[in-house]
Amino acid sequence: MVFLSRKAVAAAAVAALLVAACSAGIAAAFMPAESTGLAVVIDAGHGGWDGGVSAGGVKESELNLELAETLADEMERRGIAVVMTRDDDVALGETKRSDMEARAAIIASARAECVVSVHLNSFPSQPSRRGVQVFYDDTGRGGALAAALQARLNARINAAYCGRSDLQPQPGDFFITKCSALPSVIVECGFLSNAEDRRLLSRKSYRKELCGAIADALEELLI
Ligand SMILES: [Zn+2]
């Protein structure tokens, strides 16, 4: 069972830091951002036996987790609590179905404003395809969130790194975006089948910039 409140983990870490800082006589200590009372679910796609797509020695499940952790840090810095569906390289079930149902159960019990599922794309037959693209279920409530998020990612990331700002959010039939009543989106953070996207995503500074752009957009849209 995986149900993780990163806020609780973060609070414990801050308490430990404060104790360490006080005993060391250090006046300044890290203080968490003031809470907005809001929360989001961040779902790192795949994990464990389900590696997702892979290319150039990069496995989607591992990079999804790196990105999800970075996004969680960025959300918490903005005072928005995070519930992660996983924070380790594990699947949540022995089959795809049980894995997805476990994610749905976490989403159902989280008191959150929205769900962001983090994935990476791959399109080997057109390796020139690049960029960050948002997906949603057109029968669900994610359409407006997807459009607003895509517009901001086009302006901040795709224009700067791919030279284009016309990527459109894509509707589709996705379990994770329709398993709850929450506005839910999948963010495909780049194409592993594109060498330049792979190179960018291997850089911690780029991952932080991308996740910062997603967090800024969510903060603006939720508050
Ligand atoms: Zn995926």
Boltz pocket constraint, residues with backbone or C-beta under 6 A from the ligand:
constraints:
  - pocket:
      binder: B
      contacts: [[A, 45], [A, 46], [A, 52], [A, 53], [A, 60], [A, 118], [A, 119], [A, 120]]
      max_distance: 6.0
